[in-house]
Amino acid sequence: MTAVLALTIAMPAAEAQTARRSLPVVRDAEIESLIRDYSTPILKAAGLSPSRVEIVLVNDLAFNAFVAGRRIFINTGTILDSETPNETIGVLAHEVGHLAGGHQERLREQIERAKTIAVVASLLGAGVAVAGAAGGSSGAAAIGSGLMGSGGGIAQRSLFAYQRTEETTADRSALTYLLKTQQSPKGLLDSFAGLMRKNMLSGVSSDRYVSSHPAPQDRIGFLQTAAKESPYFDKVDPPALQLRHDLARAKIAAYNGGAGQVRRAFGRNLTSLPARYGDAIATHLAGSPKAALTKIDALIAESPGTPWFHEVRGEILMAAGRSDEAAAAFSKAAKLDPSDSGILEAAVGQALVTGGKPERMKDAISQIRKGLERDPGNSTAYQFLAMAYGKTGDVGAAELATAEGYWEAGNFRQAKIFAARAQQKFRPNSPQWRQAQDIITTKVNRK
């Protein structure tokens, strides 16, 4: 099985921590807000609390998604390749099916069972081989060797059969959630059909049982029949949601392939708001701040209430060294953002830090802290917070913020080193001292 073959396979929960650290995770307020709006109704329909499930964006253009722990990982390429919101929603519904079905725990049990099958087959084969050799039977010895060699294959087939069953179960669950939320299942069907057209799912072995997923033809056949029974099959996504989806696609395209990728994503429709948004970002990334600013200002004039245009304006200004103007742009974006993203709140302070003005550092610290209250996992914000404390001369606080940043980024060794350094500068049992102590003493699963 390749990463592209699966819409997903549920990952054992023990691997959840390492999964996030080993992947190119991307943080973006706009895309996170969109995906959260997509997933919240589905999670509620599945009886899961949205606040207890984290959606993680993986910066990878392959069409893929998977579950690990209480997290759903979705590649940005899945959003880019989905022409409608409904397609991405269908993928998320499938992932929620794995999560709600407890497939991770059962997968762990199946893995242990497969190991047992392999061991028993190997021991049995060894016994037959020894008996054959002792009795002078070369045929029995050969049979024993064959059993030993096939033990792993038997276990693998057993595990793959289980995985195919869980994939089908997740498909059925997805259809149920989409029906409960009065959404079309057409997007889920289109996703699989699109993958098949691109030959992403067509590389199934001639022995269909040596595949971790149902054969695509069977899967699509089932979905076609079941999906068309939904009274919402022909329901179309609202225009406002489609626009948000296309804006997110444009941003992903620009950051992953510049203007060329934007053109490929939007084809002939290059005068649309999303295409011009992607072009403005691509121009900024190409190192032309003046031209990029002109383009993003034109978009703001056309749609002043879109927070993400102001956010990009802030990024352009910050890269150009115009920190105060950048902070104002980020502040405007934060006020317009209905999701109250901590990323945008922290960005205001981060812009002030880049300005380097000592008199602005207290404001910067306050603003970054405000963002971290909403989003404590923002490792980048901790880096800027450390710089702000450093500029005020508070070395202990700077080292503690550095430790927290390393911790959130998954570099636990460096986190503990800086926490130990910071702790020496605080009064014993003070809040900062205890915070450092927590980092130093917390054991980490390094699997």
Secondary structure, DSSP 8 states (H G I E B T S, - for coil): --TTT-S---B-GGGHHHHHHHS-B---HHHHHHHHHHHHHHHHHTT--GGG-EEEEE---S--EEEETTEEEEEHHHHHH-SSHHHHHHHHHHHHHHHHTTHHHHHHHHHHHHHHHHHHHHHHHHHHHHHHHHTT-HHHHHHHHHHHHHHHHHHHHHHHHHHHHHHHHHHHHHHHHHHHTT--SHHHHHHHHHHHHTTSS----SSTTSSSS--HHHHHHHHHHHHTTSTTTT----HHHHHHHHHHHHHHHHHHHHHHHHHHHHTT-TTSHHHHHHHHHHHHHTT-HHHHHHHHHHHHHH-TT-HHHHHHHHHHHHHTT-HHHHHHHHHHHHHH-TT--HHHHHHHHHHHHHHT-GGGHHHHHHHHHHHHHH-TT-HHHHHHHHHHHHHHT-HHHHHHHHHHHHHHHT-HHHHHHHHHHHHTTS-TTSHHHHHHHHHHH------
